[in-house]
């Protein structure tokens, strides 16, 4: 679940960032995809770390 949350939060963050910098729809989609992947990977590492501690 942490992976999905990281994916969604990253995608929203990326789209918002692109919108603030004046990007069009394709820019927002690209930023959302990239930041979604980054958020998903961060969530994956957080899940692994949490599972290893418990």
mmCIF entry with sequence, helices, sheets and N, C-alpha, C, O atoms, coordinates in Angstrom:
data_MODEL
# 
_entry.id   MODEL 
# 
_entity.id                         1 
_entity.type                       polymer 
_entity.pdbx_number_of_molecules   1 
# 
_entity_poly.entity_id                      1 
_entity_poly.type                           'polypeptide(L)' 
_entity_poly.nstd_linkage                   no 
_entity_poly.nstd_monomer                   no 
_entity_poly.pdbx_seq_one_letter_code       
;(UNK)(UNK)(UNK)(UNK)(UNK)(UNK)(UNK)(UNK)(UNK)(UNK)(UNK)(UNK)(UNK)(UNK)(UNK)(UNK)
(UNK)(UNK)(UNK)(UNK)(UNK)(UNK)(UNK)(UNK)(UNK)(UNK)(UNK)(UNK)(UNK)(UNK)(UNK)(UNK)
(UNK)(UNK)(UNK)(UNK)(UNK)(UNK)(UNK)(UNK)(UNK)(UNK)(UNK)(UNK)(UNK)(UNK)(UNK)(UNK)
(UNK)(UNK)(UNK)(UNK)(UNK)(UNK)
;
_entity_poly.pdbx_seq_one_letter_code_can   XXXXXXXXXXXXXXXXXXXXXXXXXXXXXXXXXXXXXXXXXXXXXXXXXXXXXX 
_entity_poly.pdbx_strand_id                 A 
# 
loop_
_entity_poly_seq.entity_id 
_entity_poly_seq.num 
_entity_poly_seq.mon_id 
_entity_poly_seq.hetero 
1 1  UNK n 
1 2  UNK n 
1 3  UNK n 
1 4  UNK n 
1 5  UNK n 
1 6  UNK n 
1 7  UNK n 
1 8  UNK n 
1 9  UNK n 
1 10 UNK n 
1 11 UNK n 
1 12 UNK n 
1 13 UNK n 
1 14 UNK n 
1 15 UNK n 
1 16 UNK n 
1 17 UNK n 
1 18 UNK n 
1 19 UNK n 
1 20 UNK n 
1 21 UNK n 
1 22 UNK n 
1 23 UNK n 
1 24 UNK n 
1 25 UNK n 
1 26 UNK n 
1 27 UNK n 
1 28 UNK n 
1 29 UNK n 
1 30 UNK n 
1 31 UNK n 
1 32 UNK n 
1 33 UNK n 
1 34 UNK n 
1 35 UNK n 
1 36 UNK n 
1 37 UNK n 
1 38 UNK n 
1 39 UNK n 
1 40 UNK n 
1 41 UNK n 
1 42 UNK n 
1 43 UNK n 
1 44 UNK n 
1 45 UNK n 
1 46 UNK n 
1 47 UNK n 
1 48 UNK n 
1 49 UNK n 
1 50 UNK n 
1 51 UNK n 
1 52 UNK n 
1 53 UNK n 
1 54 UNK n 
# 
_struct_asym.id          A 
_struct_asym.entity_id   1 
# 
loop_
_struct_conf.conf_type_id 
_struct_conf.id 
_struct_conf.pdbx_PDB_helix_id 
_struct_conf.beg_label_comp_id 
_struct_conf.beg_label_asym_id 
_struct_conf.beg_label_seq_id 
_struct_conf.pdbx_beg_PDB_ins_code 
_struct_conf.end_label_comp_id 
_struct_conf.end_label_asym_id 
_struct_conf.end_label_seq_id 
_struct_conf.pdbx_end_PDB_ins_code 
_struct_conf.beg_auth_comp_id 
_struct_conf.beg_auth_asym_id 
_struct_conf.beg_auth_seq_id 
_struct_conf.end_auth_comp_id 
_struct_conf.end_auth_asym_id 
_struct_conf.end_auth_seq_id 
_struct_conf.pdbx_PDB_helix_class 
_struct_conf.details 
_struct_conf.pdbx_PDB_helix_length 
HELX_P HELX_P1 AA1 UNK A 2  ? UNK A 20 ? UNK A 2  UNK A 20 1 ? 19 
HELX_P HELX_P2 AA2 UNK A 25 ? UNK A 53 ? UNK A 25 UNK A 53 1 ? 29 
# 
_struct_conf_type.id          HELX_P 
_struct_conf_type.criteria    ? 
_struct_conf_type.reference   ? 
# 
loop_
_atom_site.group_PDB 
_atom_site.id 
_atom_site.type_symbol 
_atom_site.label_atom_id 
_atom_site.label_alt_id 
_atom_site.label_comp_id 
_atom_site.label_asym_id 
_atom_site.label_entity_id 
_atom_site.label_seq_id 
_atom_site.pdbx_PDB_ins_code 
_atom_site.Cartn_x 
_atom_site.Cartn_y 
_atom_site.Cartn_z 
_atom_site.occupancy 
_atom_site.B_iso_or_equiv 
_atom_site.pdbx_formal_charge 
_atom_site.auth_seq_id 
_atom_site.auth_comp_id 
_atom_site.auth_asym_id 
_atom_site.auth_atom_id 
_atom_site.pdbx_PDB_model_num 
ATOM 1   N N  . UNK A 1 1  ? 0.809  -1.196 0.000   1.00 0.00 ? 1  UNK A N  1 
ATOM 2   C CA . UNK A 1 1  ? 0.000  0.000  0.000   1.00 0.00 ? 1  UNK A CA 1 
ATOM 3   C C  . UNK A 1 1  ? 0.853  1.260  0.000   1.00 0.00 ? 1  UNK A C  1 
ATOM 4   O O  . UNK A 1 1  ? 0.459  2.288  -0.550  1.00 0.00 ? 1  UNK A O  1 
ATOM 5   N N  . UNK A 1 2  ? 2.016  1.170  0.618   1.00 0.00 ? 2  UNK A N  1 
ATOM 6   C CA . UNK A 1 2  ? 2.897  2.334  0.646   1.00 0.00 ? 2  UNK A CA 1 
ATOM 7   C C  . UNK A 1 2  ? 3.386  2.651  -0.768  1.00 0.00 ? 2  UNK A C  1 
ATOM 8   O O  . UNK A 1 2  ? 3.580  3.814  -1.121  1.00 0.00 ? 2  UNK A O  1 
ATOM 9   N N  . UNK A 1 3  ? 3.580  1.612  -1.564  1.00 0.00 ? 3  UNK A N  1 
ATOM 10  C CA . UNK A 1 3  ? 4.038  1.815  -2.941  1.00 0.00 ? 3  UNK A CA 1 
ATOM 11  C C  . UNK A 1 3  ? 2.981  2.584  -3.736  1.00 0.00 ? 3  UNK A C  1 
ATOM 12  O O  . UNK A 1 3  ? 3.304  3.529  -4.455  1.00 0.00 ? 3  UNK A O  1 
ATOM 13  N N  . UNK A 1 4  ? 1.736  2.180  -3.604  1.00 0.00 ? 4  UNK A N  1 
ATOM 14  C CA . UNK A 1 4  ? 0.660  2.863  -4.332  1.00 0.00 ? 4  UNK A CA 1 
ATOM 15  C C  . UNK A 1 4  ? 0.482  4.298  -3.845  1.00 0.00 ? 4  UNK A C  1 
ATOM 16  O O  . UNK A 1 4  ? 0.241  5.206  -4.641  1.00 0.00 ? 4  UNK A O  1 
ATOM 17  N N  . UNK A 1 5  ? 0.601  4.496  -2.540  1.00 0.00 ? 5  UNK A N  1 
ATOM 18  C CA . UNK A 1 5  ? 0.490  5.854  -2.015  1.00 0.00 ? 5  UNK A CA 1 
ATOM 19  C C  . UNK A 1 5  ? 1.627  6.728  -2.542  1.00 0.00 ? 5  UNK A C  1 
ATOM 20  O O  . UNK A 1 5  ? 1.405  7.882  -2.908  1.00 0.00 ? 5  UNK A O  1 
ATOM 21  N N  . UNK A 1 6  ? 2.845  6.181  -2.581  1.00 0.00 ? 6  UNK A N  1 
ATOM 22  C CA . UNK A 1 6  ? 3.975  6.926  -3.117  1.00 0.00 ? 6  UNK A CA 1 
ATOM 23  C C  . UNK A 1 6  ? 3.792  7.244  -4.590  1.00 0.00 ? 6  UNK A C  1 
ATOM 24  O O  . UNK A 1 6  ? 4.157  8.327  -5.049  1.00 0.00 ? 6  UNK A O  1 
ATOM 25  N N  . UNK A 1 7  ? 3.229  6.302  -5.326  1.00 0.00 ? 7  UNK A N  1 
ATOM 26  C CA . UNK A 1 7  ? 2.976  6.511  -6.749  1.00 0.00 ? 7  UNK A CA 1 
ATOM 27  C C  . UNK A 1 7  ? 1.978  7.648  -6.970  1.00 0.00 ? 7  UNK A C  1 
ATOM 28  O O  . UNK A 1 7  ? 2.201  8.523  -7.807  1.00 0.00 ? 7  UNK A O  1 
ATOM 29  N N  . UNK A 1 8  ? 0.895  7.630  -6.226  1.00 0.00 ? 8  UNK A N  1 
ATOM 30  C CA . UNK A 1 8  ? -0.145 8.655  -6.393  1.00 0.00 ? 8  UNK A CA 1 
ATOM 31  C C  . UNK A 1 8  ? 0.358  10.020 -5.944  1.00 0.00 ? 8  UNK A C  1 
ATOM 32  O O  . UNK A 1 8  ? 0.164  11.019 -6.637  1.00 0.00 ? 8  UNK A O  1 
ATOM 33  N N  . UNK A 1 9  ? 1.004  10.060 -4.782  1.00 0.00 ? 9  UNK A N  1 
ATOM 34  C CA . UNK A 1 9  ? 1.509  11.340 -4.274  1.00 0.00 ? 9  UNK A CA 1 
ATOM 35  C C  . UNK A 1 9  ? 2.552  11.912 -5.221  1.00 0.00 ? 9  UNK A C  1 
ATOM 36  O O  . UNK A 1 9  ? 2.560  13.115 -5.481  1.00 0.00 ? 9  UNK A O  1 
ATOM 37  N N  . UNK A 1 10 ? 3.435  11.058 -5.741  1.00 0.00 ? 10 UNK A N  1 
ATOM 38  C CA . UNK A 1 10 ? 4.444  11.517 -6.688  1.00 0.00 ? 10 UNK A CA 1 
ATOM 39  C C  . UNK A 1 10 ? 3.835  12.048 -7.973  1.00 0.00 ? 10 UNK A C  1 
ATOM 40  O O  . UNK A 1 10 ? 4.287  13.060 -8.508  1.00 0.00 ? 10 UNK A O  1 
ATOM 41  N N  . UNK A 1 11 ? 2.813  11.371 -8.469  1.00 0.00 ? 11 UNK A N  1 
ATOM 42  C CA . UNK A 1 11 ? 2.166  11.817 -9.699  1.00 0.00 ? 11 UNK A CA 1 
ATOM 43  C C  . UNK A 1 11 ? 1.466  13.159 -9.512  1.00 0.00 ? 11 UNK A C  1 
ATOM 44  O O  . UNK A 1 11 ? 1.541  14.033 -10.376 1.00 0.00 ? 11 UNK A O  1 
ATOM 45  N N  . UNK A 1 12 ? 0.794  13.315 -8.392  1.00 0.00 ? 12 UNK A N  1 
ATOM 46  C CA . UNK A 1 12 ? 0.121  14.590 -8.114  1.00 0.00 ? 12 UNK A CA 1 
ATOM 47  C C  . UNK A 1 12 ? 1.156  15.695 -7.946  1.00 0.00 ? 12 UNK A C  1 
ATOM 48  O O  . UNK A 1 12 ? 0.981  16.802 -8.455  1.00 0.00 ? 12 UNK A O  1 
ATOM 49  N N  . UNK A 1 13 ? 2.231  15.389 -7.234  1.00 0.00 ? 13 UNK A N  1 
ATOM 50  C CA . UNK A 1 13 ? 3.305  16.374 -7.022  1.00 0.00 ? 13 UNK A CA 1 
ATOM 51  C C  . UNK A 1 13 ? 3.890  16.807 -8.373  1.00 0.00 ? 13 UNK A C  1 
ATOM 52  O O  . UNK A 1 13 ? 4.087  17.999 -8.608  1.00 0.00 ? 13 UNK A O  1 
ATOM 53  N N  . UNK A 1 14 ? 4.166  15.846 -9.255  1.00 0.00 ? 14 UNK A N  1 
ATOM 54  C CA . UNK A 1 14 ? 4.746  16.161 -10.554 1.00 0.00 ? 14 UNK A CA 1 
ATOM 55  C C  . UNK A 1 14 ? 3.825  16.988 -11.434 1.00 0.00 ? 14 UNK A C  1 
ATOM 56  O O  . UNK A 1 14 ? 4.264  17.946 -12.071 1.00 0.00 ? 14 UNK A O  1 
ATOM 57  N N  . UNK A 1 15 ? 2.556  16.624 -11.473 1.00 0.00 ? 15 UNK A N  1 
ATOM 58  C CA . UNK A 1 15 ? 1.605  17.376 -12.291 1.00 0.00 ? 15 UNK A CA 1 
ATOM 59  C C  . UNK A 1 15 ? 1.431  18.795 -11.761 1.00 0.00 ? 15 UNK A C  1 
ATOM 60  O O  . UNK A 1 15 ? 1.335  19.746 -12.537 1.00 0.00 ? 15 UNK A O  1 
ATOM 61  N N  . UNK A 1 16 ? 1.392  18.934 -10.446 1.00 0.00 ? 16 UNK A N  1 
ATOM 62  C CA . UNK A 1 16 ? 1.275  20.259 -9.852  1.00 0.00 ? 16 UNK A CA 1 
ATOM 63  C C  . UNK A 1 16 ? 2.510  21.099 -10.143 1.00 0.00 ? 16 UNK A C  1 
ATOM 64  O O  . UNK A 1 16 ? 2.407  22.292 -10.431 1.00 0.00 ? 16 UNK A O  1 
ATOM 65  N N  . UNK A 1 17 ? 3.665  20.477 -10.066 1.00 0.00 ? 17 UNK A N  1 
ATOM 66  C CA . UNK A 1 17 ? 4.915  21.188 -10.349 1.00 0.00 ? 17 UNK A CA 1 
ATOM 67  C C  . UNK A 1 17 ? 4.959  21.667 -11.796 1.00 0.00 ? 17 UNK A C  1 
ATOM 68  O O  . UNK A 1 17 ? 5.375  22.793 -12.067 1.00 0.00 ? 17 UNK A O  1 
ATOM 69  N N  . UNK A 1 18 ? 4.535  20.820 -12.718 1.00 0.00 ? 18 UNK A N  1 
ATOM 70  C CA . UNK A 1 18 ? 4.527  21.203 -14.124 1.00 0.00 ? 18 UNK A CA 1 
ATOM 71  C C  . UNK A 1 18 ? 3.512  22.304 -14.396 1.00 0.00 ? 18 UNK A C  1 
ATOM 72  O O  . UNK A 1 18 ? 3.764  23.201 -15.201 1.00 0.00 ? 18 UNK A O  1 
ATOM 73  N N  . UNK A 1 19 ? 2.372  22.238 -13.728 1.00 0.00 ? 19 UNK A N  1 
ATOM 74  C CA . UNK A 1 19 ? 1.347  23.274 -13.924 1.00 0.00 ? 19 UNK A CA 1 
ATOM 75  C C  . UNK A 1 19 ? 1.848  24.628 -13.419 1.00 0.00 ? 19 UNK A C  1 
ATOM 76  O O  . UNK A 1 19 ? 1.629  25.655 -14.062 1.00 0.00 ? 19 UNK A O  1 
ATOM 77  N N  . UNK A 1 20 ? 2.528  24.624 -12.255 1.00 0.00 ? 20 UNK A N  1 
ATOM 78  C CA . UNK A 1 20 ? 3.048  25.875 -11.699 1.00 0.00 ? 20 UNK A CA 1 
ATOM 79  C C  . UNK A 1 20 ? 4.115  26.496 -12.584 1.00 0.00 ? 20 UNK A C  1 
ATOM 80  O O  . UNK A 1 20 ? 4.248  27.719 -12.635 1.00 0.00 ? 20 UNK A O  1 
ATOM 81  N N  . UNK A 1 21 ? 4.880  25.659 -13.284 1.00 0.00 ? 21 UNK A N  1 
ATOM 82  C CA . UNK A 1 21 ? 5.934  26.204 -14.144 1.00 0.00 ? 21 UNK A CA 1 
ATOM 83  C C  . UNK A 1 21 ? 5.421  26.536 -15.545 1.00 0.00 ? 21 UNK A C  1 
ATOM 84  O O  . UNK A 1 21 ? 6.208  26.894 -16.421 1.00 0.00 ? 21 UNK A O  1 
ATOM 85  N N  . UNK A 1 22 ? 4.123  26.423 -15.762 1.00 0.00 ? 22 UNK A N  1 
ATOM 86  C CA . UNK A 1 22 ? 3.523  26.846 -17.024 1.00 0.00 ? 22 UNK A CA 1 
ATOM 87  C C  . UNK A 1 22 ? 3.529  25.793 -18.113 1.00 0.00 ? 22 UNK A C  1 
ATOM 88  O O  . UNK A 1 22 ? 3.491  26.133 -19.295 1.00 0.00 ? 22 UNK A O  1 
ATOM 89  N N  . UNK A 1 23 ? 3.576  24.533 -17.747 1.00 0.00 ? 23 UNK A N  1 
ATOM 90  C CA . UNK A 1 23 ? 3.604  23.467 -18.741 1.00 0.00 ? 23 UNK A CA 1 
ATOM 91  C C  . UNK A 1 23 ? 2.230  23.145 -19.303 1.00 0.00 ? 23 UNK A C  1 
ATOM 92  O O  . UNK A 1 23 ? 1.204  23.435 -18.687 1.00 0.00 ? 23 UNK A O  1 
ATOM 93  N N  . UNK A 1 24 ? 2.230  22.547 -20.471 1.00 0.00 ? 24 UNK A N  1 
ATOM 94  C CA . UNK A 1 24 ? 0.961  22.136 -21.073 1.00 0.00 ? 24 UNK A CA 1 
ATOM 95  C C  . UNK A 1 24 ? 0.594  20.729 -20.588 1.00 0.00 ? 24 UNK A C  1 
ATOM 96  O O  . UNK A 1 24 ? 1.237  20.201 -19.681 1.00 0.00 ? 24 UNK A O  1 
ATOM 97  N N  . UNK A 1 25 ? -0.430 20.125 -21.185 1.00 0.00 ? 25 UNK A N  1 
ATOM 98  C CA . UNK A 1 25 ? -0.901 18.820 -20.717 1.00 0.00 ? 25 UNK A CA 1 
ATOM 99  C C  . UNK A 1 25 ? 0.157  17.729 -20.858 1.00 0.00 ? 25 UNK A C  1 
ATOM 100 O O  . UNK A 1 25 ? 0.282  16.871 -19.984 1.00 0.00 ? 25 UNK A O  1 
ATOM 101 N N  . UNK A 1 26 ? 0.912  17.755 -21.942 1.00 0.00 ? 26 UNK A N  1 
ATOM 102 C CA . UNK A 1 26 ? 1.936  16.733 -22.128 1.00 0.00 ? 26 UNK A CA 1 
ATOM 103 C C  . UNK A 1 26 ? 3.068  16.883 -21.111 1.00 0.00 ? 26 UNK A C  1 
ATOM 104 O O  . UNK A 1 26 ? 3.612  15.889 -20.632 1.00 0.00 ? 26 UNK A O  1 
ATOM 105 N N  . UNK A 1 27 ? 3.417  18.124 -20.786 1.00 0.00 ? 27 UNK A N  1 
ATOM 106 C CA . UNK A 1 27 ? 4.415  18.359 -19.748 1.00 0.00 ? 27 UNK A CA 1 
ATOM 107 C C  . UNK A 1 27 ? 3.931  17.832 -18.405 1.00 0.00 ? 27 UNK A C  1 
ATOM 108 O O  . UNK A 1 27 ? 4.685  17.197 -17.668 1.00 0.00 ? 27 UNK A O  1 
ATOM 109 N N  . UNK A 1 28 ? 2.667  18.100 -18.095 1.00 0.00 ? 28 UNK A N  1 
ATOM 110 C CA . UNK A 1 28 ? 2.118  17.617 -16.828 1.00 0.00 ? 28 UNK A CA 1 
ATOM 111 C C  . UNK A 1 28 ? 2.087  16.096 -16.793 1.00 0.00 ? 28 UNK A C  1 
ATOM 112 O O  . UNK A 1 28 ? 2.352  15.495 -15.752 1.00 0.00 ? 28 UNK A O  1 
ATOM 113 N N  . UNK A 1 29 ? 1.766  15.470 -17.922 1.00 0.00 ? 29 UNK A N  1 
ATOM 114 C CA . UNK A 1 29 ? 1.748  14.007 -17.970 1.00 0.00 ? 29 UNK A CA 1 
ATOM 115 C C  . UNK A 1 29 ? 3.145  13.432 -17.791 1.00 0.00 ? 29 UNK A C  1 
ATOM 116 O O  . UNK A 1 29 ? 3.318  12.434 -17.092 1.00 0.00 ? 29 UNK A O  1 
ATOM 117 N N  . UNK A 1 30 ? 4.134  14.046 -18.410 1.00 0.00 ? 30 UNK A N  1 
ATOM 118 C CA . UNK A 1 30 ? 5.503  13.553 -18.285 1.00 0.00 ? 30 UNK A CA 1 
ATOM 119 C C  . UNK A 1 30 ? 6.012  13.724 -16.857 1.00 0.00 ? 30 UNK A C  1 
ATOM 120 O O  . UNK A 1 30 ? 6.595  12.800 -16.290 1.00 0.00 ? 30 UNK A O  1 
ATOM 121 N N  . UNK A 1 31 ? 5.795  14.891 -16.282 1.00 0.00 ? 31 UNK A N  1 
ATOM 122 C CA . UNK A 1 31 ? 6.234  15.124 -14.900 1.00 0.00 ? 31 UNK A CA 1 
ATOM 123 C C  . UNK A 1 31 ? 5.519  14.166 -13.954 1.00 0.00 ? 31 UNK A C  1 
ATOM 124 O O  . UNK A 1 31 ? 6.135  13.627 -13.034 1.00 0.00 ? 31 UNK A O  1 
ATOM 125 N N  . UNK A 1 32 ? 4.220  13.952 -14.173 1.00 0.00 ? 32 UNK A N  1 
ATOM 126 C CA . UNK A 1 32 ? 3.463  13.038 -13.315 1.00 0.00 ? 32 UNK A CA 1 
ATOM 127 C C  . UNK A 1 32 ? 4.007  11.620 -13.434 1.00 0.00 ? 32 UNK A C  1 
ATOM 128 O O  . UNK A 1 32 ? 4.116  10.917 -12.429 1.00 0.00 ? 32 UNK A O  1 
ATOM 129 N N  . UNK A 1 33 ? 4.350  11.192 -14.641 1.00 0.00 ? 33 UNK A N  1 
ATOM 130 C CA . UNK A 1 33 ? 4.885  9.841  -14.819 1.00 0.00 ? 33 UNK A CA 1 
ATOM 131 C C  . UNK A 1 33 ? 6.234  9.685  -14.130 1.00 0.00 ? 33 UNK A C  1 
ATOM 132 O O  . UNK A 1 33 ? 6.468  8.701  -13.428 1.00 0.00 ? 33 UNK A O  1 
ATOM 133 N N  . UNK A 1 34 ? 7.110  10.642 -14.328 1.00 0.00 ? 34 UNK A N  1 
ATOM 134 C CA . UNK A 1 34 ? 8.453  10.551 -13.741 1.00 0.00 ? 34 UNK A CA 1 
ATOM 135 C C  . UNK A 1 34 ? 8.378  10.594 -12.219 1.00 0.00 ? 34 UNK A C  1 
ATOM 136 O O  . UNK A 1 34 ? 8.981  9.759  -11.544 1.00 0.00 ? 34 UNK A O  1 
ATOM 137 N N  . UNK A 1 35 ? 7.644  11.559 -11.674 1.00 0.00 ? 35 UNK A N  1 
ATOM 138 C CA . UNK A 1 35 ? 7.563  11.676 -10.224 1.00 0.00 ? 35 UNK A CA 1 
ATOM 139 C C  . UNK A 1 35 ? 6.750  10.539 -9.619  1.00 0.00 ? 35 UNK A C  1 
ATOM 140 O O  . UNK A 1 35 ? 6.973  10.165 -8.468  1.00 0.00 ? 35 UNK A O  1 
ATOM 141 N N  . UNK A 1 36 ? 5.813  9.987  -10.380 1.00 0.00 ? 36 UNK A N  1 
ATOM 142 C CA . UNK A 1 36 ? 5.096  8.800  -9.913  1.00 0.00 ? 36 UNK A CA 1 
ATOM 143 C C  . UNK A 1 36 ? 6.013  7.607  -9.784  1.00 0.00 ? 36 UNK A C  1 
ATOM 144 O O  . UNK A 1 36 ? 5.919  6.851  -8.817  1.00 0.00 ? 36 UNK A O  1 
ATOM 145 N N  . UNK A 1 37 ? 6.902  7.428  -10.750 1.00 0.00 ? 37 UNK A N  1 
ATOM 146 C CA . UNK A 1 37 ? 7.871  6.331  -10.678 1.00 0.00 ? 37 UNK A CA 1 
ATOM 147 C C  . UNK A 1 37 ? 8.809  6.534  -9.492  1.00 0.00 ? 37 UNK A C  1 
ATOM 148 O O  . UNK A 1 37 ? 9.095  5.594  -8.751  1.00 0.00 ? 37 UNK A O  1 
ATOM 149 N N  . UNK A 1 38 ? 9.285  7.764  -9.317  1.00 0.00 ? 38 UNK A N  1 
ATOM 150 C CA . UNK A 1 38 ? 10.175 8.060  -8.189  1.00 0.00 ? 38 UNK A CA 1 
ATOM 151 C C  . UNK A 1 38 ? 9.457  7.790  -6.860  1.00 0.00 ? 38 UNK A C  1 
ATOM 152 O O  . UNK A 1 38 ? 10.033 7.194  -5.950  1.00 0.00 ? 38 UNK A O  1 
ATOM 153 N N  . UNK A 1 39 ? 8.213  8.227  -6.755  1.00 0.00 ? 39 UNK A N  1 
ATOM 154 C CA . UNK A 1 39 ? 7.443  7.984  -5.534  1.00 0.00 ? 39 UNK A CA 1 
ATOM 155 C C  . UNK A 1 39 ? 7.182  6.505  -5.300  1.00 0.00 ? 39 UNK A C  1 
ATOM 156 O O  . UNK A 1 39 ? 7.216  6.039  -4.161  1.00 0.00 ? 39 UNK A O  1 
ATOM 157 N N  . UNK A 1 40 ? 6.923  5.767  -6.370  1.00 0.00 ? 40 UNK A N  1 
ATOM 158 C CA . UNK A 1 40 ? 6.704  4.329  -6.242  1.00 0.00 ? 40 UNK A CA 1 
ATOM 159 C C  . UNK A 1 40 ? 7.946  3.595  -5.777  1.00 0.00 ? 40 UNK A C  1 
ATOM 160 O O  . UNK A 1 40 ? 7.861  2.694  -4.942  1.00 0.00 ? 40 UNK A O  1 
ATOM 161 N N  . UNK A 1 41 ? 9.094  3.969  -6.307  1.00 0.00 ? 41 UNK A N  1 
ATOM 162 C CA . UNK A 1 41 ? 10.348 3.339  -5.887  1.00 0.00 ? 41 UNK A CA 1 
ATOM 163 C C  . UNK A 1 41 ? 10.658 3.690  -4.435  1.00 0.00 ? 41 UNK A C  1 
ATOM 164 O O  . UNK A 1 41 ? 11.097 2.833  -3.667  1.00 0.00 ? 41 UNK A O  1 
ATOM 165 N N  . UNK A 1 42 ? 10.432 4.947  -4.058  1.00 0.00 ? 42 UNK A N  1 
ATOM 166 C CA . UNK A 1 42 ? 10.633 5.349  -2.662  1.00 0.00 ? 42 UNK A CA 1 
ATOM 167 C C  . UNK A 1 42 ? 9.690  4.578  -1.739  1.00 0.00 ? 42 UNK A C  1 
ATOM 168 O O  . UNK A 1 42 ? 10.088 4.155  -0.654  1.00 0.00 ? 42 UNK A O  1 
ATOM 169 N N  . UNK A 1 43 ? 8.460  4.399  -2.166  1.00 0.00 ? 43 UNK A N  1 
ATOM 170 C CA . UNK A 1 43 ? 7.507  3.608  -1.392  1.00 0.00 ? 43 UNK A CA 1 
ATOM 171 C C  . UNK A 1 43 ? 7.912  2.156  -1.290  1.00 0.00 ? 43 UNK A C  1 
ATOM 172 O O  . UNK A 1 43 ? 7.697  1.522  -0.257  1.00 0.00 ? 43 UNK A O  1 
ATOM 173 N N  . UNK A 1 44 ? 8.497  1.618  -2.349  1.00 0.00 ? 44 UNK A N  1 
ATOM 174 C CA . UNK A 1 44 ? 8.984  0.240  -2.319  1.00 0.00 ? 44 UNK A CA 1 
ATOM 175 C C  . UNK A 1 44 ? 10.095 0.078  -1.292  1.00 0.00 ? 44 UNK A C  1 
ATOM 176 O O  . UNK A 1 44 ? 10.095 -0.876 -0.515  1.00 0.00 ? 44 UNK A O  1 
ATOM 177 N N  . UNK A 1 45 ? 11.043 1.013  -1.290  1.00 0.00 ? 45 UNK A N  1 
ATOM 178 C CA . UNK A 1 45 ? 12.122 0.956  -0.308  1.00 0.00 ? 45 UNK A CA 1 
ATOM 179 C C  . UNK A 1 45 ? 11.585 1.138  1.111   1.00 0.00 ? 45 UNK A C  1 
ATOM 180 O O  . UNK A 1 45 ? 12.062 0.487  2.041   1.00 0.00 ? 45 UNK A O  1 
ATOM 181 N N  . UNK A 1 46 ? 10.606 2.010  1.281   1.00 0.00 ? 46 UNK A N  1 
ATOM 182 C CA . UNK A 1 46 ? 10.012 2.193  2.601   1.00 0.00 ? 46 UNK A CA 1 
ATOM 183 C C  . UNK A 1 46 ? 9.296  0.922  3.057   1.00 0.00 ? 46 UNK A C  1 
ATOM 184 O O  . UNK A 1 46 ? 9.364  0.567  4.234   1.00 0.00 ? 46 UNK A O  1 
ATOM 185 N N  . UNK A 1 47 ? 8.622  0.244  2.157   1.00 0.00 ? 47 UNK A N  1 
ATOM 186 C CA . UNK A 1 47 ? 7.943  -1.012 2.494   1.00 0.00 ? 47 UNK A CA 1 
ATOM 187 C C  . UNK A 1 47 ? 8.954  -2.078 2.890   1.00 0.00 ? 47 UNK A C  1 
ATOM 188 O O  . UNK A 1 47 ? 8.761  -2.790 3.876   1.00 0.00 ? 47 UNK A O  1 
ATOM 189 N N  . UNK A 1 48 ? 10.025 -2.187 2.126   1.00 0.00 ? 48 UNK A N  1 
ATOM 190 C CA . UNK A 1 48 ? 11.057 -3.172 2.441   1.00 0.00 ? 48 UNK A CA 1 
ATOM 191 C C  . UNK A 1 48 ? 11.687 -2.869 3.798   1.00 0.00 ? 48 UNK A C  1 
ATOM 192 O O  . UNK A 1 48 ? 11.888 -3.781 4.599   1.00 0.00 ? 48 UNK A O  1 
ATOM 193 N N  . UNK A 1 49 ? 11.998 -1.615 4.064   1.00 0.00 ? 49 UNK A N  1 
ATOM 194 C CA . UNK A 1 49 ? 12.596 -1.230 5.343   1.00 0.00 ? 49 UNK A CA 1 
ATOM 195 C C  . UNK A 1 49 ? 11.636 -1.521 6.493   1.00 0.00 ? 49 UNK A C  1 
ATOM 196 O O  . UNK A 1 49 ? 12.056 -2.010 7.542   1.00 0.00 ? 49 UNK A O  1 
ATOM 197 N N  . UNK A 1 50 ? 10.365 -1.228 6.304   1.00 0.00 ? 50 UNK A N  1 
ATOM 198 C CA . UNK A 1 50 ? 9.376  -1.474 7.349   1.00 0.00 ? 50 UNK A CA 1 
ATOM 199 C C  . UNK A 1 50 ? 9.220  -2.967 7.626   1.00 0.00 ? 50 UNK A C  1 
ATOM 200 O O  . UNK A 1 50 ? 9.122  -3.380 8.781   1.00 0.00 ? 50 UNK A O  1 
ATOM 201 N N  . UNK A 1 51 ? 9.198  -3.765 6.579   1.00 0.00 ? 51 UNK A N  1 
ATOM 202 C CA . UNK A 1 51 ? 9.069  -5.219 6.745   1.00 0.00 ? 51 UNK A CA 1 
ATOM 203 C C  . UNK A 1 51 ? 10.297 -5.826 7.416   1.00 0.00 ? 51 UNK A C  1 
ATOM 204 O O  . UNK A 1 51 ? 10.181 -6.773 8.194   1.00 0.00 ? 51 UNK A O  1 
ATOM 205 N N  . UNK A 1 52 ? 11.464 -5.284 7.117   1.00 0.00 ? 52 UNK A N  1 
ATOM 206 C CA . UNK A 1 52 ? 12.685 -5.805 7.720   1.00 0.00 ? 52 UNK A CA 1 
ATOM 207 C C  . UNK A 1 52 ? 12.765 -5.478 9.205   1.00 0.00 ? 52 UNK A C  1 
ATOM 208 O O  . UNK A 1 52 ? 13.329 -6.246 9.985   1.00 0.00 ? 52 UNK A O  1 
ATOM 209 N N  . UNK A 1 53 ? 12.193 -4.322 9.600   1.00 0.00 ? 53 UNK A N  1 
ATOM 210 C CA . UNK A 1 53 ? 12.231 -3.936 11.012  1.00 0.00 ? 53 UNK A CA 1 
ATOM 211 C C  . UNK A 1 53 ? 11.233 -4.718 11.854  1.00 0.00 ? 53 UNK A C  1 
ATOM 212 O O  . UNK A 1 53 ? 11.463 -4.939 13.042  1.00 0.00 ? 53 UNK A O  1 
ATOM 213 N N  . UNK A 1 54 ? 10.136 -5.135 11.254  1.00 0.00 ? 54 UNK A N  1 
ATOM 214 C CA . UNK A 1 54 ? 9.103  -5.840 12.026  1.00 0.00 ? 54 UNK A CA 1 
ATOM 215 C C  . UNK A 1 54 ? 9.306  -7.320 12.073  1.00 0.00 ? 54 UNK A C  1 
ATOM 216 O O  . UNK A 1 54 ? 8.512  -8.033 12.687  1.00 0.00 ? 54 UNK A O  1 
# 
